[in-house]
Amino acid sequence: MSIDSRQVAAGMLEAVPFARTLGFEFVEIAPEAAGGVRAVVRLPDSAATHNHVGGPHAGAMFTLGETASGAVVLAAFGHLLDRAVPLAVRADIAYRRLALGPVRATARLGRPIDEVLAEFESGTRPEFPVPVEIATEDGTTTAEMTVVWTLRVK
């Protein structure tokens, strides 16, 4: 699988203006072993996104994680956009530690691409998880999230 990470990042910033508003930086979007995809998106440290204790607001962290999961979905299934609409179905986040400074969300596809594609092609509306880890730049996990996505036929 070949992924044009610049195209995926540009597509995300075009489709999701809020990602631009928060200043997200797309660090990496790449294939992984066993038919997976990984995306890393960074939220720079900014007073405009801080909460009452000086770290990134919970809403900014949620949006960071959801955006990273969306980059995974676009990288994996972007070739279907003429026939499918990717939609987030639900999300769960657990805030583990106070985050200070820039944070990164690392998202990975939770099911093999081929498995999801087979369901879609069979006429079934697939659902698939995208687990996300949000961490400080030194690698300290500050939140864990799972976004469940589907591909709806256009």
Secondary structure, DSSP 8 states (H G I E B T S, - for coil): ----HHHHHHHHHHH-HHHHHTT-EEEEEEEEGGGEEEEEEEE---GGGB-TTSSB-HHHHHHHHHHHHHHHHHHHHGGGTTTEEEEEEEEEEEE-S---S-EEEEEE-SS-HHHHHHHHHTT---EEEEEEEEEETT--EEEEEEEEEEEEE-
